Amino acid sequence: MSARPFSILIVSADRTLLRRMSKFLDIFGYEVRQASDEAQTLASAEANPPDFLLVDGSTESLANKQLCRQVRRLGAQQVFTYCMLLVELPEVAALTESLEAGFDDFLARDVVYGELLARLRAGARVLEYERRLAEQNGLDVITGLAERNAWLKQWKPWLQASAAEKARATPPYVAVLDFDSFGRFARVQGLIAYRELLRGAAQSIKKALPATALPGVLHDNRLAILFAAHDDAAAESLASGWLKSLQATSLQANGTSVQVTASLGFTAVQTDEPADIALQRAITALQLAKVSGRNCVVHSDEVDEDQQSWTELASEGQLFATTVARDVMIPCPVLIGADETVDQGLALFDQTQLATLPVVDLEGRLLGLITATKLANVRSQGSRPRQASVRLVRHVMQTEFAKFDETTSLNEMMEHFAESEQDVAVVVRDRCPTGLVFCQGLAALNERLNVTAFQPTSIAEGSEYLLVPEIYSSDTE
């Protein structure tokens, strides 16, 4: 996974300065945001606290030096923001006041771009120092649980202590838990509320754990838990209880009650097994829990069972073994009578925008197939433009074509089209047409469908634009 770029929030009422610095910093890979006043600055920082804050000190509306502290306070539980002030006249008193307000560095407002890059590198070292300092503390600043490295350091000691209690005969397990669709809270409620919810949800899980369990944060909203249980069934029961406890907890976001659920995967830890191997099994089980609809518990053994079950289901011909003609046909709600005239047939095709229609007798029994192209050709060859055609559809319809029963298997239909030059067949029931099956239509079932598959190449006015045809068509001439 690629590393996250540093984020920089530039604050100035000078829009030319904003544009130029943004373009320059973007070239060097920084994630740049802009604000022209204090309100925009605080809103942007609340949405996503920046790594760097660059404030134009010459802007009168930004003369309040408390802006640095306000932004840093918003990000206090997630990132340390390195604050830089752009100054025109570096007077000692003003610089001292700015330092006391929390600014870390200064730059001439007439920016020297090489110096800016050098100062940012120096600031990045300070940010790394702050990160390491927080890491040494051993606690995740948002959840209050052990952060990843601190948790992993306790892996072996915890397992050794658990093994020493042989009298209880409780094997160790590790669980990995994700809060379901949790990112939505940051988008809807804001980053501050997101952190409060994450802390509340994590603490809710911690309270539900046995006293001997060891919880920690792997990253973001993913927790890891070492715990003991008598067997797999007992471990699953414990984990299910944690999720029920979380779901029953009423958490608050901006004064609104919010319900949070979680998905969990767990596995038994083998003797002397490295943490990363056991964690990977638990993470794989967690992924299966997510694709199972979330808010559930999955044991790592279920992963192999699920894969074996799918392999058997997806073996050659099995997935579509029960698919028959009526499942994939295009229904025929519109039919054309054999005694309709060519002009009447053309009018029907024009009204429905269909390409092919079954031809039936007065009792609705199948007699043939006709296409719009065929009728149009007959009309242009046989009559003057203003003279009505007296030829009937039965005179020009196609009578040689394939017919499938509604229960004809998909495999049979595919074999037919592979051996035949015809690309359409009629599905019949009691000699009456119920649908059409196109060779291209069956082939299209194997193609990946995307949102642009049926989009037209141009926009048009009128009701015809609202007709969405299939992406294949057939002319059975």
C-alpha positions in Angstrom: 0.0 0.0 0.0 1.4 3.4 -1.0 2.2 5.9 1.8 -0.1 8.8 2.4 1.2 12.2 1.2 1.6 15.0 3.6 -1.4 17.4 3.7 -0.9 21.1 3.7 -3.6 23.8 4.4 -2.6 27.2 3.0 -4.5 30.2 4.4 -4.4 33.6 2.7 -6.7 36.2 1.4 -4.3 36.6 -1.6 -5.8 34.2 -4.1 -2.8 34.6 -6.4 -0.6 33.4 -3.6 -2.9 30.5 -2.9 -2.9 29.4 -6.6 0.8 29.6 -7.1 1.8 27.9 -3.9 -0.8 25.2 -4.5 0.5 24.4 -8.0 4.1 24.3 -6.8 3.4 22.0 -3.8 1.1 19.8 -5.9 4.1 19.2 -8.3 6.1 17.8 -5.3 3.4 15.4 -4.2 1.8 17.3 -1.3 -2.0 17.1 -0.8 -2.9 20.8 -0.8 -6.0 22.6 0.4 -6.8 26.3 0.5 -8.7 28.7 2.7 -9.1 32.4 2.4 -10.4 33.3 5.9 -10.6 31.9 9.5 -14.0 30.2 9.1 -12.9 28.3 6.0 -9.7 27.4 7.8 -11.4 25.9 10.8 -14.0 24.1 8.6 -11.3 22.5 6.5 -9.2 21.5 9.6 -12.3 20.0 11.3 -13.1 18.0 8.2 -9.5 16.6 8.0 -6.7 18.0 10.2 -3.7 18.9 8.0 -0.1 17.9 8.7 1.1 21.4 7.8 -0.6 24.8 8.3 0.8 27.7 6.3 -0.7 31.0 7.3 -0.3 34.3 5.5 0.5 36.7 8.4 0.0 39.8 6.2 -3.7 39.1 5.9 -5.6 41.4 8.3 -8.5 39.0 8.8 -5.9 36.4 9.9 -4.1 38.6 12.4 -5.6 36.4 15.2 -2.5 34.3 16.1 -4.9 31.9 18.0 -5.7 30.3 14.6 -2.7 28.0 15.0 -3.9 26.7 18.4 -7.5 26.3 17.1 -6.4 24.2 14.2 -4.0 22.1 16.3 -6.7 21.6 18.9 -9.0 20.1 16.2 -6.4 17.6 15.2 -5.1 16.9 18.7 -6.5 13.4 18.8 -5.2 12.3 15.4 -2.3 14.3 14.1 0.1 17.0 15.2 -0.1 20.0 12.9 3.1 21.8 12.1 2.3 25.5 11.8 4.3 28.0 9.6 3.7 31.7 9.3 4.5 33.8 6.2 5.7 37.2 7.3 6.7 40.4 5.4 8.7 42.2 8.1 10.2 39.7 10.6 10.1 42.0 13.6 11.3 40.4 16.9 8.2 41.3 18.9 5.8 39.9 16.3 7.8 36.7 15.9 7.9 36.2 19.6 4.2 36.7 19.9 3.7 34.1 17.1 6.0 31.6 18.7 4.0 32.0 22.0 0.8 31.4 19.9 2.2 28.0 18.8 3.7 28.6 15.4 6.7 26.4 14.7 8.5 28.2 11.9 8.5 31.3 9.7 9.0 32.1 6.1 9.3 35.3 4.1 6.1 36.1 2.4 8.0 36.6 -0.9 8.4 32.8 -1.0 11.7 31.3 -2.0 10.5 27.9 -3.2 13.7 26.0 -2.5 13.6 27.3 1.1 10.0 26.3 1.4 10.8 22.7 0.4 13.7 22.6 2.9 11.5 24.0 5.7 8.8 21.4 4.9 11.4 18.6 5.2 12.5 19.9 8.6 8.8 20.1 9.6 8.3 16.5 8.4 11.0 15.4 10.8 9.2 17.1 13.7 6.0 15.3 12.7 7.8 12.0 12.7 9.2 12.8 16.1 5.7 13.4 17.4 4.5 10.2 15.8 7.2 8.2 17.5 6.6 9.9 20.8 2.9 8.9 20.6 4.0 5.4 19.6 6.2 5.1 22.6 3.3 6.0 24.8 1.8 2.8 23.7 -1.8 4.0 23.5 -3.9 4.9 20.5 -4.8 8.6 21.0 -8.4 8.2 19.7 -9.6 4.8 21.2 -7.5 4.7 24.3 -6.5 1.1 23.5 -3.0 -0.2 22.9 -1.6 0.9 19.5 -0.4 -1.7 17.1 3.2 -2.0 18.0 2.5 -1.9 21.7 -0.1 -4.6 21.3 2.2 -6.8 19.2 5.0 -6.5 21.9 2.5 -8.0 24.4 1.7 -10.9 22.1 4.3 -13.4 23.4 4.1 -12.4 27.1 0.3 -12.7 27.0 0.5 -16.2 25.3 3.1 -17.3 27.9 0.9 -16.1 30.7 -2.1 -17.9 29.2 -0.1 -21.1 28.7 1.0 -21.0 32.3 -2.6 -21.4 33.4 -2.9 -25.0 32.2 -5.4 -25.8 34.9 -8.0 -23.8 33.0 -7.3 -25.6 29.7 -8.3 -22.5 27.8 -6.6 -22.2 24.4 -5.7 -18.8 23.1 -7.6 -17.1 20.3 -7.1 -13.9 18.3 -10.0 -11.9 16.8 -9.9 -9.0 14.4 -12.9 -6.7 14.4 -14.0 -3.9 12.0 -16.8 -1.4 12.8 -19.2 -1.7 9.9 -19.4 1.1 7.4 -17.8 3.4 9.9 -16.3 5.8 7.4 -19.8 7.2 6.8 -19.7 9.0 10.2 -16.7 11.1 9.1 -18.6 12.2 5.9 -22.0 12.8 7.5 -21.1 13.9 11.1 -17.6 15.3 10.6 -14.2 14.2 11.8 -14.7 15.3 15.4 -17.9 13.3 15.8 -16.2 10.4 14.0 -13.4 10.3 16.6 -15.8 10.5 19.5 -17.9 7.6 18.0 -14.8 5.5 17.4 -13.6 6.0 20.9 -17.1 5.2 22.3 -17.4 2.1 20.1 -13.9 0.8 21.1 -14.5 1.4 24.8 -17.9 -0.4 24.5 -16.1 -3.4 23.1 -13.4 -3.2 25.8 -16.0 -3.2 28.5 -17.6 -6.3 27.1 -14.3 -8.3 27.1 -13.1 -10.7 29.8 -10.7 -9.2 32.2 -7.8 -11.3 30.8 -8.4 -10.3 27.2 -5.9 -8.0 25.4 -7.4 -5.5 23.0 -5.5 -3.2 20.7 -5.8 -1.1 17.5 -4.3 -2.4 14.3 -5.2 0.7 12.3 -8.1 3.2 11.8 -11.3 1.4 13.0 -9.9 -2.1 13.1 -9.2 -3.8 16.5 -7.4 -6.9 17.5 -8.2 -9.0 20.6 -6.3 -11.8 22.2 -8.6 -13.9 24.4 -9.0 -17.3 25.9 -11.9 -19.7 25.5 -12.6 -23.4 26.3 -13.1 -24.3 22.6 -14.2 -22.9 19.3 -17.9 -22.8 20.2 -17.2 -20.9 23.4 -14.9 -18.5 21.5 -17.7 -17.8 19.0 -20.2 -17.3 21.8 -17.9 -14.8 23.5 -17.3 -12.9 20.3 -21.0 -12.8 19.4 -21.7 -11.4 22.8 -19.3 -8.5 22.2 -21.1 -7.6 19.0 -24.5 -7.8 20.7 -23.2 -5.5 23.5 -21.9 -3.0 21.0 -25.2 -3.0 19.0 -27.1 -2.4 22.3 -24.9 0.6 23.2 -26.3 4.0 22.5 -23.5 6.2 21.1 -23.9 10.0 20.6 -22.8 12.0 17.5 -23.6 15.7 17.5 -26.5 15.1 19.9 -28.0 12.3 17.8 -28.1 8.7 19.0 -26.2 6.4 16.7 -26.1 2.6 16.5 -22.8 0.9 15.6 -22.3 -2.7 14.5 -19.2 -4.7 13.8 -17.9 -7.7 11.9 -15.4 -10.1 13.5 -13.1 -12.9 12.4 -11.3 -15.1 14.8 -8.9 -18.1 14.9 -7.1 -20.3 17.4 -3.5 -19.4 18.0 -1.1 -22.3 17.5 1.8 -23.0 19.8 4.7 -20.6 19.1 2.8 -19.2 16.1 4.0 -15.7 15.0 1.5 -12.9 15.4 1.4 -12.0 11.7 0.3 -15.5 10.6 -2.5 -15.8 13.1 -3.6 -12.3 12.4 -3.8 -13.0 8.7 -6.1 -16.0 9.3 -8.3 -13.9 11.5 -8.4 -11.1 8.9 -9.3 -13.6 6.2 -12.2 -14.7 8.4 -13.2 -11.1 8.9 -13.4 -10.6 5.2 -15.7 -13.6 5.0 -17.8 -12.0 7.7 -18.1 -8.8 5.7 -19.2 -10.6 2.5 -21.7 -12.6 4.6 -23.6 -9.4 5.3 -21.6 -7.9 8.2 -22.6 -7.8 11.9 -21.6 -11.4 12.4 -18.7 -13.7 13.6 -16.8 -16.1 11.4 -14.2 -18.7 12.5 -11.2 -19.2 10.2 -12.1 -22.8 9.6 -15.3 -21.5 7.8 -13.0 -19.9 5.2 -11.8 -23.2 3.9 -15.2 -24.7 4.1 -16.7 -21.8 2.2 -14.0 -22.1 -0.5 -14.6 -25.8 -0.8 -18.3 -25.3 -1.1 -17.8 -22.7 -3.8 -15.3 -24.9 -5.7 -17.9 -27.7 -5.9 -20.7 -25.3 -6.9 -18.5 -23.6 -9.6 -17.2 -26.8 -11.1 -17.6 -27.2 -14.8 -21.3 -26.7 -15.8 -22.6 -26.6 -12.3 -23.3 -22.9 -11.8 -25.7 -22.8 -14.8 -26.9 -26.4 -14.6 -30.4 -25.3 -13.5 -30.6 -22.4 -16.0 -33.3 -23.0 -18.7 -34.7 -21.0 -21.6 -37.4 -19.3 -19.6 -34.8 -17.8 -17.3 -32.8 -16.0 -20.0 -35.3 -15.4 -22.8 -36.6 -11.9 -23.7 -40.4 -12.2 -23.1 -42.7 -11.5 -26.0 -45.5 -9.3 -24.9 -45.9 -8.0 -28.4 -46.8 -10.4 -31.3 -47.6 -9.7 -35.0 -50.4 -11.4 -36.8 -49.7 -13.3 -40.0 -52.5 -11.5 -41.8 -51.3 -8.1 -40.9 -50.1 -6.0 -43.9 -46.5 -5.1 -44.4 -47.4 -1.4 -43.6 -49.2 -2.5 -40.3 -46.1 -4.5 -39.4 -43.8 -1.6 -40.0 -46.0 0.6 -37.9 -45.8 -1.9 -35.0 -42.0 -2.1 -35.3 -41.8 1.7 -35.4 -44.0 2.0 -32.3 -42.2 -0.6 -30.2 -38.6 0.0 -31.6 -38.2 -3.8 -31.6 -36.0 -5.6 -34.1 -37.6 -9.1 -34.3 -41.2 -10.3 -33.6 -42.8 -13.8 -33.7 -45.6 -14.2 -36.2 -48.8 -15.9 -35.0 -52.1 -17.1 -36.3 -55.5 -16.0 -34.9 -55.2 -18.5 -32.0 -51.7 -17.1 -31.0 -49.8 -20.2 -32.3 -46.4 -19.6 -33.7 -46.1 -19.5 -37.5 -42.8 -17.7 -38.2 -40.4 -14.8 -37.5 -40.2 -11.4 -39.0 -37.7 -8.5 -38.7 -38.1 -4.8 -39.1 -35.4 -4.8 -41.7 -37.1 -7.5 -43.8 -40.4 -5.6 -43.8 -38.7 -2.3 -44.7 -36.9 -4.0 -47.6 -40.1 -5.5 -48.9 -41.9 -2.2 -48.6 -39.3 -0.3 -50.5 -39.1 -2.9 -53.3 -42.8 -3.7 -53.8 -44.8 -0.5 -53.7 -44.7 3.2 -54.6 -43.9 5.5 -51.6 -47.4 6.7 -51.2 -49.2 3.5 -52.2 -50.2 1.1 -49.3 -48.7 -2.4 -49.5 -51.2 -5.2 -49.9 -48.7 -7.9 -49.1 -49.2 -9.7 -45.8 -46.7 -10.6 -43.2 -47.2 -14.3 -43.8 -45.9 -13.8 -47.4 -42.5 -12.6 -46.2 -42.0 -14.1 -42.8 -39.2 -16.6 -42.1 -40.4 -20.1 -41.4 -37.1 -21.9 -40.9 -35.9 -21.1 -37.4 -35.0 -22.8 -34.1 -37.6 -23.4 -31.4 -36.8 -24.1 -27.7 -39.1 -25.5 -25.1 -39.2 -23.3 -21.9 -37.2 -26.0 -20.1 -34.4 -26.3 -22.6 -31.1 -26.1 -20.7 -28.7 -23.3 -21.2 -26.1 -25.9 -22.3 -28.4 -27.2 -25.1 -29.0 -23.7 -26.4 -25.3 -22.8 -26.4 -24.6 -26.0 -28.3 -27.3 -25.2 -30.9 -26.0 -21.7 -31.6 -22.4 -23.0 -31.8 -23.5 -25.4 -34.6 -26.0 -23.1 -36.4 -25.7 -20.0 -38.5 -29.0 -18.7 -37.0 -28.6 -16.3 -34.1 -32.1 -16.2 -32.7 -34.6 -18.9 -31.5 -38.2 -18.8 -30.3 -39.2 -20.2 -26.9 -42.6 -21.8 -27.1 -45.2 -23.3 -24.8 -48.1 -25.2 -26.2 -47.1 -24.0 -29.7 -47.4 -20.4 -28.6 -44.3 -18.1 -28.5 -43.4 -16.9 -25.0 -40.0 -15.4 -25.7 -36.9 -14.9 -27.9 -33.3 -16.1 -27.2 -30.5 -14.4 -29.1 -27.1 -16.0 -29.5 -25.4 -12.7 -28.7 -27.7 -12.4 -25.7 -26.4 -15.7 -24.2 -22.8 -14.7 -24.9 -23.4 -11.3 -23.2 -24.3 -13.0 -20.0 -20.6 -13.9 -19.6 -19.5 -10.3 -20.0 -18.9 -8.0 -17.1 -21.6 -5.3 -17.0 -20.7 -1.7 -16.2 -22.7 1.5 -15.8 -21.9 2.7 -19.3 -23.0 -0.5 -21.1 -26.4 0.9 -22.2 -25.4 4.6 -22.5 -25.9 6.2 -26.0 -23.2 8.0 -27.8 -25.2 11.2 -27.9 -28.1 12.9 -26.1 -31.4 13.4 -28.0 -34.8 15.0 -27.2 -38.1 13.3 -27.3 -39.5 10.0 -25.9 -37.4 7.8 -28.2 -34.3 8.8 -26.2 -35.9 7.0 -23.2 -36.0 3.7 -25.0 -33.1 1.6 -23.7 -32.5 -1.3 -26.2 -30.5 -4.4 -25.5 -26.8 -4.1 -26.4 -27.2 -6.7 -29.1 -29.7 -7.2 -31.9 -30.4 -9.7 -34.6 -31.6 -9.7 -38.2 -32.8 -13.2 -39.2 -32.8 -12.6 -42.9 
